[in-house]
Amino acid sequence: MGARCSKFSLCWWPSNIKSNLHDLSDNDDGNKNEKDPWAGFTEYNMDQLKLATSGFSPDNIVSEHGEKAPNVVYRGRLEDDRLVAVKRFTKSAWPDSRQFIEEARAVGQLRNGRLANLVGFCCEGEERLLVAEFMPNETLSKHLFHWEAQPMKWAMRLRVALYLAQALEYCSSRGRALYHDLNAYRILFDEEGNPRLSCFGLMKNSRDGKSYSTNLAFTPPEYLRTGRINPESVIYSFGTLLLDLLSGKHIPPSHALDLIRGKNFLLLMDSCLEGHFSNDDGTELVRLASRCLQYEPRERPNAKSLVTALTPLQKDTSVLSNVLLGIPDGSLSSKETVSLTPFGEACLRRDLTAIYEILGKVGYKDDEDVANELSFQMWTNQIQETLNSKKHGDSAFHARNFSTAIDCYTEFIDGGTMVSPTVYARRCLCYLMDGMAQEALGDAMQAQSVSPTWPTAFYLQAVALFSLGMDNDAQESLKDGTTLETRKHRN
């Protein structure tokens, strides 16, 4: 039985696969992905950006694109027809051109599906401009506070929270843990209805800017004391956004915390959501918000733990974002949803515990079709040591000692005497448990190379791709895995 070659399979990737995995989520000037129209980082000149914005016409001002005066954001269209958001700073915002360029290039190195990525800049004379991907479906503020047709659905609110946490986790992992004035205007929706975090807030504070708005009720207490922010300040702002999502309005944290302490948290909930969420889910989100809003910064969770807490709360995970948001299909009109198997559903949810249990029950029965031709000399000299490595890896895997399992499985793989797609799958899951999504994707692709029609390899690719913010590719891998599993059961 044959299967088409996934675009993430080893047929497509060069042999030095692991050294190139960084390109999947981070394309910089030296690693341009031809399939990514935004690969690389460009220095534009003023003439190009004037042309793109019709001379910075007031008609092109985007009032709710995550920024407010005095720095203005314009909608623009480049000569190659790509839409961009162009942020033009005031004359005094960045007096040091070198500092501006260094900051822009640093933020421009980030590439992730959870961000409205920075793709270029302009620095001519006193002009300082940033160029980012344009998000056509407005802001969280618009959809949450100023909706017209329908209030934002509970499942979409949970998705916004998770995607934002994933964006913050990614930025933190790349050394950009500070985000300035995180609020509902900073969360934008792309053409597919997926929420993304504006990259503009990742720039260090310019001279005429402030890290937070003048509304002191929503400002982290440590910023009021010192005038400075830290990664924990960003978590505090995340907590205020959770309150926004819960209540459908911009409620002061002090008032919310009073309600929570009085166990009146249901009074926080948006009345439009009545009957559309469980009390347990509401309680979990309220509890998470209260943790983020702790007065002492050290008592707040980090971005990674936010992702861990929000992932199992997700609802309607197979429903596309544009459907939940109630916007036209756009580029997704030709895409179809698929009926996933239980393993596929676990991978879609990124439920690592469920994936772990399923892989543990299956064992090594899927290795039966993989030939391991060994000479007698190789058997006598090497096979026992190789088998011992696998045995020790399995023991660590079942004991949930994932770091040890990685080491033992690596010894087995590096031994080269036997090939096991299941070992690659188990090491892949161990990497995911340890937050190493790029390494996990490499193992999932290796498993596919060894066993090209094995559904598990495609499913695990999907989990890793979701973790890297590459949702469209992850959905394709899920579809491939389900198709292969359906054929397998039919045969």
C-alpha positions in Angstrom: 0.0 0.0 0.0 1.5 3.3 -1.0 1.0 6.8 0.4 1.9 10.2 -1.0 5.0 11.8 0.4 4.2 14.3 3.1 5.8 17.7 2.5 7.5 17.2 5.9 8.7 13.7 5.1 12.3 12.8 4.6 11.8 12.7 0.9 11.5 16.5 1.0 14.0 17.3 3.8 17.8 17.1 3.3 19.7 14.5 5.1 20.9 16.8 7.8 17.3 17.0 9.0 17.8 18.1 12.6 20.0 21.0 11.8 17.3 22.4 9.5 14.3 21.9 11.8 14.9 25.4 13.2 13.6 26.8 9.8 10.1 25.4 10.4 9.3 28.1 12.9 12.1 30.6 12.6 13.0 31.8 9.1 15.7 34.4 9.2 17.7 36.1 6.4 19.9 33.1 5.9 17.2 30.5 5.9 14.4 31.6 3.5 11.7 29.1 3.0 10.5 29.3 -0.6 7.0 28.3 0.4 6.8 31.1 3.0 6.1 34.5 1.3 7.2 36.2 4.5 10.5 34.4 4.9 13.4 36.7 5.6 13.5 40.3 6.9 13.5 43.3 4.6 14.7 46.8 4.8 12.3 49.0 2.9 12.8 52.6 1.8 10.3 55.4 2.3 9.3 55.5 -1.3 8.2 51.8 -1.2 6.1 52.4 2.0 4.6 55.6 0.7 3.5 53.8 -2.4 2.1 50.9 -0.3 0.0 53.2 1.9 -1.0 55.7 -0.8 1.2 58.3 0.8 0.2 57.4 4.3 -3.4 58.3 3.5 -5.7 58.8 6.5 -8.1 56.4 4.8 -5.5 53.6 5.4 -5.2 54.2 9.1 -6.0 51.0 11.0 -7.5 52.4 14.3 -7.7 49.0 16.0 -4.6 47.1 14.8 -3.0 47.0 18.2 -1.7 50.5 18.3 -3.0 54.0 19.1 -1.8 57.5 18.6 0.8 59.1 18.6 2.3 56.1 16.7 0.0 55.3 13.8 -0.5 52.0 11.9 -1.5 52.0 8.3 -2.8 49.3 6.0 -0.5 48.9 3.0 -0.2 46.8 -0.1 3.3 46.1 -1.4 4.2 45.9 -5.1 4.0 42.1 -5.0 0.4 42.5 -3.8 1.0 41.4 -0.2 -0.9 43.2 2.5 1.1 44.7 5.4 0.6 46.7 8.5 3.0 49.7 8.6 3.6 51.4 11.9 5.0 54.9 11.7 6.6 56.3 14.8 6.7 59.9 15.8 9.8 61.9 15.1 11.1 61.6 18.7 10.3 58.0 19.3 13.6 56.5 18.3 16.3 59.1 18.2 19.0 56.5 18.1 18.8 54.9 14.6 21.2 52.1 15.6 19.1 51.1 18.5 15.9 51.1 16.4 17.5 48.9 13.7 19.0 46.5 16.3 15.6 46.1 18.0 13.7 45.7 14.7 16.1 43.0 13.5 15.9 41.2 16.8 12.1 41.0 16.7 12.3 40.3 13.0 14.2 37.1 13.7 11.0 35.6 15.3 8.8 33.6 13.1 5.8 31.8 14.5 2.2 31.0 13.5 0.9 32.6 16.8 2.4 36.0 15.9 1.6 38.7 13.4 5.2 38.6 12.4 7.5 41.5 11.8 8.7 41.3 8.2 10.7 44.5 7.7 11.5 48.0 8.7 12.5 51.4 7.3 15.0 53.9 8.9 15.6 57.0 6.8 16.6 60.3 8.3 14.2 60.8 11.2 11.7 58.3 9.9 11.2 55.0 11.8 8.8 52.5 10.5 8.0 48.8 11.1 6.3 46.5 8.6 4.3 43.4 9.8 2.0 40.8 8.4 -1.5 42.4 8.0 -4.3 40.7 9.9 -7.6 41.3 8.1 -10.1 40.3 10.7 -9.6 43.0 13.3 -8.9 42.7 17.0 -10.0 40.8 20.1 -11.4 44.1 21.3 -13.7 44.3 18.3 -14.9 40.7 18.5 -15.2 40.5 22.3 -16.5 44.0 23.3 -18.0 45.5 20.2 -19.6 42.5 18.4 -22.5 43.0 16.1 -23.9 39.6 14.8 -23.0 37.3 17.7 -20.9 37.3 20.9 -17.7 35.4 20.9 -18.3 31.7 21.5 -16.8 30.0 24.6 -14.7 27.6 22.5 -13.2 30.6 20.7 -12.4 32.4 23.9 -10.6 29.3 25.2 -8.7 29.1 21.8 -7.7 32.8 22.1 -6.3 32.2 25.6 -4.3 29.1 24.5 -2.9 30.7 21.3 -1.9 33.8 23.2 -0.2 31.7 25.9 1.6 29.7 23.1 2.7 33.0 21.5 4.2 34.2 24.9 5.8 30.8 25.5 7.5 31.0 22.0 8.7 34.5 22.5 10.0 33.7 26.0 11.9 30.7 24.5 13.5 33.0 22.0 14.7 35.5 24.6 11.9 38.0 24.1 9.9 37.5 27.3 9.0 41.2 27.7 5.8 42.4 26.0 4.6 46.0 26.4 1.0 46.8 27.2 -0.6 43.5 26.5 -4.3 44.1 25.9 -7.2 43.2 23.7 -6.0 45.5 20.9 -2.8 43.6 20.6 -4.5 40.3 19.7 -5.4 40.2 16.0 -7.2 37.7 13.8 -5.7 36.5 10.5 -7.6 35.6 7.3 -8.4 32.1 8.7 -9.8 33.5 11.9 -6.9 32.4 14.1 -5.8 34.8 16.9 -2.3 36.2 16.7 -0.2 38.4 19.0 1.0 41.7 17.4 4.7 41.8 17.2 4.8 45.5 17.8 4.6 45.1 21.6 7.8 43.1 21.5 9.9 46.2 20.7 11.7 47.7 23.7 10.2 50.9 24.9 10.9 53.9 22.7 11.5 57.3 24.3 8.0 58.7 23.9 6.3 55.4 24.8 5.1 53.8 28.0 5.0 50.1 28.8 1.4 50.4 30.0 -1.6 52.5 29.4 -2.6 55.3 31.8 -5.4 53.2 33.3 -3.8 52.3 36.5 -6.5 49.8 37.4 -5.1 47.3 34.9 -1.4 48.0 35.5 0.9 45.4 37.2 1.6 46.5 40.7 5.4 46.2 40.3 5.3 48.6 37.3 3.5 51.2 39.5 6.3 50.8 42.1 9.3 50.8 39.8 8.3 52.0 36.3 9.7 48.8 34.9 8.3 45.6 33.6 9.5 42.0 33.8 8.3 38.7 32.4 6.0 38.3 35.4 4.4 41.6 34.5 3.4 40.2 31.1 1.7 37.3 33.0 -0.3 39.8 35.0 -1.5 41.4 31.8 -2.4 37.9 30.5 -4.6 37.5 33.6 -6.4 40.7 32.8 -7.1 39.3 29.3 -8.5 36.1 30.8 -10.9 38.3 32.8 -11.8 40.0 29.5 -12.6 36.6 27.9 -14.6 35.5 30.9 -16.7 38.6 31.3 -16.9 40.0 27.9 -15.9 43.4 29.3 -12.8 45.1 30.6 -13.2 44.5 34.3 -10.7 45.8 36.8 -8.6 43.0 38.4 -9.2 44.3 41.9 -13.0 44.0 41.5 -12.6 40.6 39.9 -10.4 39.3 42.7 -12.9 40.5 45.3 -15.6 38.5 43.5 -13.3 35.4 43.3 -12.4 35.6 47.0 -16.2 35.8 47.8 -16.7 32.8 45.7 -19.0 34.8 43.4 -17.0 34.1 40.4 -20.1 33.3 38.3 -20.9 37.0 38.5 -17.7 37.4 36.4 -19.1 35.4 33.5 -20.5 37.0 30.4 -24.3 36.6 30.5 -24.2 35.9 26.8 -22.4 32.6 27.6 -25.1 31.3 29.9 -25.7 27.6 29.2 -22.7 27.4 26.8 -20.0 26.4 29.3 -19.6 24.1 32.2 -19.1 25.4 35.7 -15.9 23.3 36.0 -14.4 25.0 32.9 -15.4 28.4 34.2 -13.9 27.6 37.6 -10.6 26.5 36.0 -10.3 29.7 34.0 -11.1 31.9 36.9 -8.5 30.0 39.0 -5.9 30.5 36.3 -6.7 34.2 36.1 -6.4 34.7 39.8 -3.0 33.0 39.8 -1.8 35.4 37.0 -3.0 38.4 39.0 -1.1 37.6 42.2 0.4 40.7 43.8 3.8 39.1 44.1 5.4 38.5 40.7 7.1 35.3 41.8 3.8 33.7 42.6 2.5 33.9 39.1 2.8 31.0 36.6 5.1 31.2 33.6 4.0 31.0 30.0 4.8 27.3 29.6 2.6 26.4 32.6 -0.2 28.5 31.1 -0.1 26.4 27.9 -0.2 23.3 30.0 -3.2 24.5 31.9 -5.2 25.7 28.9 -4.6 22.9 26.5 -7.0 20.3 28.2 -9.8 23.0 28.4 -10.1 23.4 24.7 -13.5 22.7 23.1 -14.6 22.1 19.5 -11.0 21.6 18.5 -12.0 20.2 15.1 -14.0 23.4 14.2 -12.1 25.9 12.2 -11.5 29.3 13.8 -13.3 31.3 11.2 -16.5 29.2 11.9 -16.2 29.8 15.6 -15.6 33.5 15.0 -18.5 33.8 12.5 -16.5 35.3 9.7 -16.4 34.2 6.0 -14.4 31.2 5.1 -11.8 33.1 3.1 -8.8 30.9 2.1 -10.3 28.0 4.0 -13.3 27.5 1.8 -11.7 24.6 0.0 -10.6 22.8 3.1 -12.6 20.1 4.7 -12.8 18.8 8.2 -12.1 15.2 8.8 -13.5 12.7 11.2 -10.6 11.8 13.4 -9.9 8.6 15.3 -9.4 8.7 19.1 -5.6 8.9 18.6 -6.1 11.7 16.0 -8.4 13.5 18.4 -5.8 13.3 21.2 -3.1 14.6 18.8 -5.4 17.5 17.8 -5.9 18.4 21.4 -2.2 17.9 22.1 -3.3 15.7 25.0 0.1 14.2 25.7 -1.2 12.1 28.5 -3.8 10.4 26.2 -1.1 10.0 23.5 1.2 8.4 26.1 -1.4 5.9 27.2 -2.3 4.9 23.6 1.4 4.4 22.6 2.0 2.4 25.7 -0.9 0.1 25.0 0.0 -0.5 21.3 3.6 -1.5 22.2 5.8 -2.7 19.3 3.3 -4.5 17.1 3.7 -1.9 14.4 7.3 -2.8 14.1 6.5 -6.2 12.7 6.6 -5.1 9.1 10.0 -3.5 9.4 12.9 -5.7 8.2 16.0 -5.8 10.4 18.6 -7.9 8.5 21.5 -8.7 10.8 24.5 -10.8 10.2 25.4 -13.5 12.7 28.6 -11.5 13.7 26.6 -8.4 14.2 24.1 -10.3 16.3 26.7 -11.8 18.6 28.7 -8.6 19.0 26.2 -5.8 19.1 22.6 -6.9 19.4 22.5 -7.6 23.1 23.8 -4.1 23.9 21.3 -2.6 21.5 18.4 -4.5 23.0 19.5 -3.5 26.5 19.3 0.2 25.4 15.8 -0.3 24.2 14.8 -2.2 27.3 16.1 0.5 29.6 14.4 3.1 27.4 11.1 1.3 27.7 11.4 1.0 31.5 12.1 4.7 31.7 9.2 5.5 29.3 6.8 3.5 31.4 8.1 5.1 34.6 7.5 8.6 32.9 11.2 9.3 33.3 11.3 10.9 29.8 14.8 12.4 29.9 16.3 9.0 30.7 14.1 7.4 28.1 15.5 9.9 25.5 19.0 9.0 26.4 18.4 5.2 26.2 16.4 5.4 23.0 19.2 7.6 21.5 21.7 4.9 22.3 19.5 2.3 20.6 19.1 4.5 17.5 22.8 5.5 17.3 23.8 1.8 17.6 22.5 1.4 14.0 22.0 -2.4 14.3 18.2 -2.2 14.4 15.5 0.2 13.1 12.3 0.7 15.0 9.6 3.2 14.1 8.1 2.7 17.6 11.3 3.8 19.2 11.2 7.0 17.1 7.6 7.5 18.1 8.3 7.0 21.8 11.3 9.3 21.7 9.2 11.8 19.8 6.6 11.8 22.7 9.4 12.1 25.3 10.7 15.2 23.4 7.1 16.6 23.4 6.8 16.0 27.2 10.1 17.9 27.7 8.9 20.8 25.5 11.3 20.0 22.6 8.9 20.3 19.6 11.5 20.6 16.9 13.3 17.5 18.0 9.9 15.7 18.2 9.1 16.6 14.7 12.4 15.2 13.5 11.6 11.8 15.1 8.1 11.7 13.7 9.5 12.3 10.2 12.1 9.6 10.8 9.3 7.2 11.9 7.5 8.0 8.6 10.7 7.4 6.6 11.0 3.9 8.2 7.3 3.1 7.9 5.8 5.4 5.2 2.2 4.2 5.7 2.2 4.2 9.5 -0.6 6.6 10.7 1.1 7.2 14.1 4.0 8.9 12.4 1.7 11.4 10.7 -0.3 11.9 13.9 2.8 12.7 15.9 4.0 15.1 13.2 0.7 16.9 13.7 1.3 17.3 17.5 4.8 18.7 16.9 3.6 21.1 14.1 0.8 22.4 16.4 3.4 23.0 19.0 5.4 25.0 16.5 2.4 27.1 15.6 2.0 25.6 12.1 -1.7 24.7 12.3 -2.5 24.3 8.6 0.3 21.8 8.1 -0.7 20.0 11.3 -4.2 19.7 10.0 -2.9 18.1 6.8 -0.9 15.6 8.8 -3.9 14.7 10.8 -5.9 14.2 7.6 -3.1 12.0 6.2 -3.0 9.9 9.4 -6.7 9.4 9.5 -6.8 8.4 5.8 -4.1 5.8 6.3 -5.7 4.5 9.5 -9.1 4.2 7.7 -7.5 2.2 4.8 -5.7 0.0 7.3 -8.9 -1.0 9.0 -10.6 -1.6 5.7 -7.9 -4.0 4.7 
